[in-house]
């Protein structure tokens, strides 16, 4: 039953990049509905087996962070709004625990990463479909995305997939399907660039470059003829795509990066941040309450910056816990074998860049990748060597 639950969780991960495409009347989006199904089967699995994996310090800290967000109900100007957001945090806590309990082998971990890449293909397909249907998310610059996902978030989702695709493509395997999966992952690079061009997301462009820097560095591990073949393939595809992409108004938005950085206000973000930080000086310790950033700025918008959002909403205490969680992810990434460490650090860099202009501290994708970093670190022996399975009797609770 645990295996079946893990398979369901893989489908859930697969759906995350395009969760805004499928809406079930009265049940939310498809990924949310499947998430509840996964929870139900996982609870049944734990009840039947009587076993639950012991939490990592990461999970204890996240538990405290969720509790602090819930506690902010008592000083929030709108307790109902904060309480409603608390339900989101509780769902994320359950997700993190489930991922830790199910992803106990390298095989499962790699399957989770591959499921994410496959899901981004579906998201890109949805954006392309919207393009041909003449259905932009934003008419200004004709920006497209998957379903009702904001183009900024859509571009960020694709950028996160770049280091993942490179990492999976460069793994050595004796699997008969190895060639097929290599093709799928290498092909993702130009396909993701097409999706990024449709989104017109400037911050994601920087994250895209960082992800590809890791990919190009990882090619040093491949044989010379493989490196040449891959580079020729990517260059050839680029020559085919670029003439088509250059005509997109969304792609032309990338040309405004320099002017926006030197003369602009990042689409009014800097003004939004300034008002948020002014509010922080009035409530430095506790913050204004979870999900209350809209109440402290003239435009009634979210922060569009995960770090400022956490700082303003849950104060220095909440920000301190959040910062420790992120640092723990960094240390756990760094302590892994060389290329695994570089890969996970790259994922964190991509996330950090995207989170500078997006409110992603409560997004499922954020906690998916942070959880997988911790799960990956648990598969490393004290000598720094990768092992297939580290979950033994000492790492689980016996609930019987």
N, C-alpha and C positions, 0 to 999 in steps of 0.2 A: 504493500500500500504506500510505503514511503517513496518507492520508485515512481508510482503513478502520480503522486502529489508533486514530485520533482518535475515530471513531464508537464503537468499543468502549469507549474511555475515558469517553465521555459516558454510556454505559449503566452503567459502573462508578460514576460520580458519582451517577447517578440511583438506584442501589441503596444507596448509603451510608446515607441516613436510615432505611432499613428493612432493613438487613443482618441484624438479629436475627430477622427473620420467616422467612426461608428457610434451612433447614439441610440440607446434603447429607451423607448418611451417609459418614463417613470422610474427607470433604473440607472440612469446616468450613462456614461460612455461604456463601450465594450470592455475596455481594460479594467475599469472599476468593478463591473459585474463579475468578470472572471476572477478578479482579486478576491472577492468575497467567496467564490467557489473554492479557490485555493486555500483560504483560511479555514473553511469548513472541513475540507479533506485533511488539512494539516492537524487541526484539533482532534479529529477522529483518529488520525495516525498516532498522535501522542497518547491519546486515551487508551488505544488498543495495545500499543507496545509498552506503555508506561515509562518511556524514555524521552528525555529532553536534554539537548546539549547544554553544558554549562556556559553561561554568558562570559564574554570577553569584557575587559574593562571598558572598551569602546561602547558596549551595549549598556553598561551601567551609567556611563556619562550621558548617553543619549536619553536614557530613561529620566535622568535628572533634568535634562534640557526640556523634555516634554512636560515634566511636572511643573517646571518653572513657567512655561508658556501657559499651562492650565491655571497656575496660581495667579497669573496676571489678571484673571477675571475680577479679582477683588479690588484692583485699583484702575481697571479700565473704565473709560468714560462711557463705553457701550458694552456692558458685560455679555449681552446676547451675541453680539458679533464675535467677541473673543471666544465665547463658549463654542460657537459654531465652528470656529477655526480650530479649536482644541480637538474636535472630532477628527480633523485632518491629521493632526499630530499623533493622535492615538493610532490611526490607521498606519501611519508611517512606522510607528514603533513596532506594531505587529509584523509589518513587512520586513523590517530589519531582523527581527528575531527568527522569522521563518527562513529567510535567506541563510542565516547563520546555521540553522538546524539542518537544512537540506543540502547545502553546497559544501560537502565535506571531502570531496575528491577533486583532483585536478581535471579529470574528465568532465565532471559536472560544471566546474568553473568555466572551462573552455566552451562548453555547450551554451552556457548562459551568455557569454560574450558573443558567440556566433548567432544566437537568437536575436540579440540586439541589432547586429549588422543586417540580418535578414529583414528585421522590422523596419529599418531605415529605408530599405529598398521600397517597401510598400508605401512609406510616407512620401518618398520622392515621386513614386508613380501617381499618388494622389495630387501632388502639386502640379505635375505635368498635365494631368487630366483637367485640373482647374485652369491651367494656362490655355489649353485648346478650347475649353468651354467659355473662355473669356470671363472667368469668375475670379478676379483678384481679391485678396483680403483687404489691401489698401489700394485705392485707385491712384493715389499719388505715387508716382514711380512704378505703378503696375506691379506690386509685389504679391507673390503667390506663396501658398503654404499648403500643408496637408489638413483637409477638413477645416475645423474652426480653430486650429492651432495658430497662435500669433506668429508671423513670419520671423520675428526675432528669436522666439523659442525654437521654431522649426530649424532655423539655420544653426543654432547652438546644438540641437540634437544631432544634426549631420556632422558637425565638427567633432563632437565626442566620438563618433564612429570612426573617424580617420585613424587615430593611433590604434584602435581596436582592430580594424581591418588589416593594417600593416602588420601588427603583431601576429595575428592568426595566419596571415599569408606566409610569413617567414618561419613558421614552426616546422620542424622536421617530423614526419610521420610516415608510418608504413601502411596506413589505412588505404584501402583500394580507392576510396573516394578523395584521396588527398589532392590529386590534380584538379578535380572539380571544385573543391573548396578554395584552393589557391586562386583559381580563376575568379570565383565569386568575390573573394576579398580584394584581389588586385583591381578588378573591374569597378569596385565600389569607389575608388579614388576619383576617377573622372566623372562617374555618375553623381557622386556627392557634390562635385564642383558645379555640375549642372543645376542640382537642387539648390545649392547655395546662391547661384546666380539668380535663380527665380525668386529667392527670398529677399535678396538685396540687403542682407544683414551684414553691416560693416564690422561689428565686433567679432562676429563668427568668422569673418575673413582672416583676422589675425589669429584666431584659434585654429583655423584650417591650416595656416602656414606652420604653426608650432607642431601640429600633429604630423604634417608631412616632413618636417625636419627630422622627427623621430623615424619616420618610414625610410627616408633616404639613408639615414645613418645605419638602420638595421640591414640595409642591402649589403653592407660590408661583410655580413656573415654568409652571404650566398656566393656560389661559384661565379667566376667572371662572366661566363656565357649567360648565366641566369640574370645577372645584373644588367648586362647589355640588352637582353631580350625584353626585360621588364621596362627599362627606360625607353627603348624604341617603341614599345607598345603604348606607353603613356604619352609619349611625344606625338605619335601618330594620331591617337584619339584626340589629343588636344588640338591638333591642326584641323581635325574634322569639326570639333565642337565650337572652337573659338569664333569662327565666322558667324555661326548661328547665335551664340551667346552675346556677342558684342552689340547686336541690334536690340537686345532686351533693355527696356528702360530701367528695370530693377538692377541689371548689371551695371548700368551707367551710374547708378547711385554710389558705387564704390569709388568713383572719381572724386567724390566730395569729401573723402576721408580727411585729407590734409587741411582743407578749409575749415571743416567742422572742428578739428582738433586745435587749430591755431586761432580761429576767429569765432567759432560757434559756441553753442551751449549744450551740445550733445542732445539735440531735440528737447531742449528745456530741462534735461536731467540735472544739470549743475544747479539750476535755480531750485529745483525740487529738493536736491540734497542739502542745499544751504538752509532751507526752511526746516528740513528734518533735523539737522544738526543744531539749529537754534532751539528746537523743542527738546533735544537731548540735554542741553545745558540746564533746562528747567526740571528735568526728571532723569538725572544721570544714573542713579543706582537701580531703580526699578523699571524705568521706561514708561511708556504710555499704555502698554498692554498689547498683547499679541493681536495681529491683524488690524491695528489701529493707526498705521502710518497714514492712511488716507485722511485721517482727522487732523493732521498737523501740517498739511500743505494746502495752498490755495486751490490747487487743481484737483484735489481729492483723488490723487493717484497713488499707486503703490510706489515704493522707493526706486525701482529699477536699479537696485544695487543691493545684493544680498547682505553685504557687511553692514552698510548703513541701516538697512531694514531691521536687522537683528539688534543693532546697537540702540536704535531709537525705540523699538517696540518692547524689548525686554531688558534694556539697560545694561550696565556694566556687568552685572551678575550673569545674566543670560549670555551676553557677548563673550564673557570669559569662558563659560562652559562650552559654547560653540567653538571658540578658538582652540580650546584644548582638544576637542574632538577632531578638528581639522589637523592639528599638529600630530595627534596620534595616528591619523591616516598617513601623514607624511612619513613619520618614523617607521610605521609598518611597511610602507612601500619601499623605503630606502634599505631596509634590512633584508630584502629578498635577493636572490641571485641577480647578477649584473643586469641582464637584459630585461628580466621581469621588473627589477627596480626602476630602470630607465623608462620602461613602458608605463608603469603605474604613476611615476612622477609626471610623465607627459600628460596622462589623463587628468591628473590633478591641476596641472598648469592650464590645460584647455578649460577645465571647469572654472578655475579661478578667473580666467579672462572673461568668460561668458557671464559669470556671476557679478562682474563689475558693472554691467549694464542691465542685468536681469534680476528679478526677485525670485531666486531659485532655492532658497533655503528650505522650502516646504514642498519641493517637487519630488516625485517618486524617483525620477532618474538620478537626482543627486544622491539619494540614500541607497539606490541600487549600486552605484559605482563605489561609494564609500564602503558599503557592506562587502562588496566583492574584493576590495583591497584587503580588508581584515581577514576574509576567508582565505585569500591567497597566501597571506602571511602565515596563517596557521598551518599551511601545508609545507612550510620550510623547516627543516631540522635545525637544531642548535648550531650545527656546523655550516649553515647557510646553503644546504643542499635541498633541492626539491624532492619531495616524497609524494607518493600517490595518495596516501591515506594516513591522517594523523589522529583520527577520532577513535579513541579507545575507551575502555571502561572508566578511565580517570577523567574523561572529558564529558561525561554525561551524568545527568541526574537519573536515578532510578525512582520513578514515581509510584512504584507498586507498594 
